[in-house]
Structures are given as C-alpha cells and as structure tokens.
C-alpha cells in the first residue's frame, strides 16, 4: 500500500512540475486553449490518443473484453479505421483552415465561413459541447473513483475528490500546453501498461492456448467474433465498428490538429497516432479476455484491469499500473475541461456577447470557468456512479454525430451553407440522443452514432444544397 502511494505521489509531482513549466503560455486565449499552435508531432500524436481514449480504454474496454470475449476485437478494428479516417480526411485541411481564420476553437472553424449575424451556428455548438462535456467529465470522475478504490481501498467518494483536485489543478495552472505534455507522459505510461498487463496475464495463464481452453470451458461463444447472442450478427458488428466513427467529430480531438506546428508535423503525427492506438485498444481487449480466463466470475467486469495489476505484479509495479489507469482518466478530463471552458469564454463571452476585454483578462476567466465546470462534474460524479462504458459512449457518440458530418461538409463541400451546418449539427446530435433514449433497445442495441451520423450527413448536405441558391452565408 505504502509503495503504491509513493509511486502515486511521484507521478502527481511530475504533473505539477509540467503545469508550472507551462504556465507562461497561459496569458493569452490562444496560449491557454491551443498552446499558440506550436506543438511538435510527437506531442500531437500522443495527446490525440490519450485524450481520445480515457478511463473507458482501461476500465470500460478491458471490461468489455472480459464480458464478451473475442467480439470486443471489432471495437479495435473500428477505432483504427476511425482514427485513420480522421487523420486522413480532416487533419491537414482543418489545420489550414484554422490558421487562415485565426480559429482557436471548433465553433470558430464552423462559424468562420458564414455571416451568421445571430450566432446560431456558434451558439448551437456551444450548447452541445457544454452539455456533452459535462456528462463526459462526470463519467471520468466515476472512473477515477473506481480506480482509486480498487487499488488503494479508499472510499469511492474520496477517490473521486482526490482525482478531481489534481486534474482541475494542473489544467488551471498550465492550460493546453501542460495538458498536451502531460498527455505524452500519460500516453507512454498507458502504452507500457497495455503491453505489460495482457502479456503477464497470458504468461500466468500458461500461454494463449491455455487462455482459449479456459474460455471454451466457461462459454465457447467467448472465442467467436461472430457469436452475438443479444443482436443479429451484422448489427453487433456494425455497432462495435461504429465506435470509431466519432473520431471524425469529437472537438477535443479536432483541436489537436489545429495545435500542431505545421503541416509536416501533422503528417508525422498521423503515423505515430495510428500505431499507438492499435497497441492501446488491442492491449485493453486482450487484458480483459486473458483476465476472464484467470479470474472468472468478477462482480464488476470493469475492475479486471485493476485486479490483474494488483494480483500479478509486485507493489511497485502495481502502483505504476494504478498511475496508468489514472493517466487514462486524467488525459481526457483535462482536455474536456479546456474544451468546455473555451466554449464559454471564447465562443460565448468574447464572440457571441462581443466582449472587448483583453486577452489576459479573458484567459483568467477561462481558468475560473475550468474550475467551475470541474466542480460541477465532481458533484455529479459523487452522486451517480454509472457503468463507464455506456456513459462515455453516449457522450462520445453525441459529440461525434454533431460535429463529424458538419466538419466534413465545411472542409469538402464548397456549397455548404450556415443553415446546412446548423441543421446537420443539431440533427446529428438530437438523433443520436433520441436513438439512445427511445429506440436503441428496440433495434437490438444498434449503436446511436450510426443513425446520428446518417442524420448529420443528410441534413448538412441536403439543407446546404437546398439553400445554396441564396448567397452563401447570408442570414
């Protein structure tokens, strides 16, 4: 126990040092929210992956591998295809457009081409971001509570508070630069953990053939990627693959492309990001699958990664693996806090309300809003611990469905209009949420990003086509 606590304290000390080192960059909005667009490729790559995965990767996805076995590898395929499409289709064009329009946020980019005098596009984007990000951050607070209680035996509520204090603290002090460089530290730790834990689990089980034997004895379906019991096979596969779709739209990833130093850095970051994500996702699923062979009958499948870490490794390594889980959580929460804060300060206060206050004053407001949003999520996280996998997927799909189709429209369709962007954004978001709330259970659990993206694309391109005979952007 004491060894684990020591490792945790050292890790938190490193994060604090990075935050203090980065604080010089936080006195302007572009510095606080985008590190002045000067990040090298390796920071962009690791920050993209660490931000995109969260506590869902180590707790949710490993838990999914534990629960359903080989079928979870479809999620690996879906995520790799999704991130590859995002880098290939969006990254370079978005970086170029962001630089040309002096954009700091995703709503900046969405509104840049249009004379939207009522700020409807920006306003809708802000509303979606704040609602979904609060939900998303709450889910990560739940993750930190589960992780700290599993490893250290502390009460769930105490774990949520401890995790929240450090995440909010270093984001407040160091802004986007601190967030990005801590993402590198956290991403490397996650990579090492997701190689070591599944490898150790397979070794202790006696090899992969013994893992398969143990799983076959429990349930032969655990070894069959096509054995979907609760849904038609094609719906199950499509839903797991579609988990990668939101990579095309979640704003916390899109701003990573905007923060790169130049186009060459983006091209290098793309290759590194895809390779690292393959290790991330395949490692998490394999840890869950092998963990099922070693520890069948766990009450909560999402605790399999902490169980493997504490049971298979000595205290020093176990302590480091606690840090890996916290890294996955922190690397997402800090980015989401900045995303919500930028939506309030940059998009709402400066752009919609027309504030003329100086950059340094606005960046201080940004820090304050970051703390407030963090506290709201902390309170929600303490009161309502839910299943991490479902909770995160709801936020992930809502953000992706709102911004994925509209971003493709902005970057690829010359006749795109503000009305098309507005309808696509709201339609994608609302269909995703409505499907999850009222229809998903009746359609064999079809993942809500599929109808959400379809609605978003149809509305973005359809309404733009219908309204493009008017002067583009005329409101």
HUBELWO-V571516 format. One record per backbone hydrogen bond with DSSP energy under -0.5 kcal/mol. NH is the residue of the N-H (numbers start at 1). CO is the residue of the C=O. Records with the same first field share a line. If there is no record, write none. Layout:
NH: CO + CO
This chain:
5: 1
6: 2
7: 3
8: 4
9: 5
10: 6
11: 7
12: 8
13: 9
14: 10
15: 11
16: 12
17: 13
18: 14
19: 15
20: 16
21: 17
22: 18
23: 19 + 20
25: 22
26: 23
27: 24
28: 25
32: 28
33: 29
34: 30
35: 31
36: 30
37: 34
38: 35
39: 259
43: 40
44: 40
45: 41
46: 42
47: 43
48: 44
49: 45
50: 46
51: 47
52: 48
53: 49
54: 50
57: 53 + 54
58: 54
59: 55
60: 55
61: 56
62: 57
63: 59
64: 60
65: 61
66: 62
67: 63
68: 64
69: 64 + 65
70: 222
71: 68
72: 69
73: 70
74: 71
75: 72
76: 72
77: 73
78: 74
79: 75
80: 76
81: 77
82: 78
83: 79
84: 80
85: 81
86: 82
87: 83
88: 84
89: 85
90: 86
91: 86
92: 87
94: 90
95: 91
96: 92
97: 93
98: 94
99: 95
100: 96
101: 97
102: 99
103: 98
109: 105
110: 106
111: 107
112: 108
114: 111
115: 473
116: 114
117: 115
119: 116
123: 119
124: 120
125: 121
126: 122
127: 123
128: 124
129: 125
130: 126
131: 127
132: 128
133: 129
134: 130
135: 131
136: 132
137: 133
138: 134
139: 135
140: 136
141: 137
142: 138
143: 139
144: 140
145: 141
146: 142
147: 143
148: 144
149: 145
150: 146
151: 147
152: 148
153: 149
154: 148
159: 155
160: 156
161: 157
162: 158
163: 159
164: 160
165: 161
166: 162
167: 163
168: 164
169: 165
170: 166
171: 167
172: 168
173: 169
174: 170
175: 171
176: 32
177: 174
178: 174
179: 175
180: 176
181: 177
182: 178
183: 179
184: 180
185: 181
186: 182
187: 183
188: 184
189: 185
190: 186
191: 187
192: 188
193: 189
194: 190
195: 191 + 192
196: 192
197: 193
199: 195
200: 196
201: 197
202: 198
203: 199
204: 200
205: 201
206: 202 + 203
207: 202
211: 207
212: 208
213: 209
214: 210
215: 211
216: 212
217: 213
218: 214
219: 215
222: 219
223: 220
224: 221
225: 223
227: 224
228: 226
229: 227
235: 232
236: 232
237: 233
238: 234
239: 235
240: 236
241: 237
242: 238
243: 240
244: 241
245: 242
246: 242
247: 244
248: 245
249: 246
250: 246
253: 250
254: 250
255: 251
256: 253
257: 253 + 254
258: 254
259: 255
260: 256 + 257
261: 39
266: 262
267: 263
268: 264
269: 265
270: 266
271: 267
272: 268
273: 269
274: 270
275: 271
276: 272
277: 273
278: 274
279: 275
280: 276
281: 277
282: 278
283: 279
284: 280
285: 281
286: 282
287: 283
288: 284
289: 285
290: 286
291: 287
292: 288
293: 289
294: 290
295: 291
298: 295
301: 299
303: 300
304: 301
307: 303
308: 304
309: 305
310: 306
311: 307
312: 308
313: 309
318: 314
319: 315
320: 316
321: 317
322: 318
323: 319
324: 320
325: 321
326: 322
327: 323
328: 324
329: 325
330: 326
331: 327
332: 329
333: 329
334: 330
336: 332
337: 333
338: 334
339: 335
340: 336
341: 337
342: 338
343: 339
344: 340
345: 341
346: 342
347: 342
348: 343
349: 344
350: 345
351: 346
352: 347
353: 348
355: 349
362: 358
363: 359
364: 360
365: 361
366: 362
367: 363
368: 364
369: 365
370: 366
371: 367
372: 368
373: 369
374: 370
375: 371
376: 372
377: 373
378: 374
379: 375
380: 376
381: 377
382: 378
383: 379
384: 380
386: 384
391: 387
392: 388
393: 389
394: 390
395: 391
396: 392
397: 393
398: 394
399: 395
400: 396
401: 397
402: 398
403: 399
404: 400
407: 403
408: 404
409: 405
410: 406
411: 407
412: 408
413: 409
414: 412
416: 413
421: 417
422: 418
423: 419
424: 420
425: 421
426: 422
427: 423
428: 424
429: 425
430: 426
431: 427
432: 428
433: 429
434: 430
435: 431
436: 432
437: 433
438: 434
439: 434 + 435
440: 435
442: 439
443: 439 + 440
444: 441
445: 440
446: 440 + 443
450: 447
451: 447
452: 448
453: 449
454: 450
455: 451
456: 452
457: 453
458: 454
459: 455
460: 456
461: 457
462: 458
463: 459
464: 459 + 460
465: 461
466: 462
467: 463
468: 464
470: 467
474: 471
475: 115
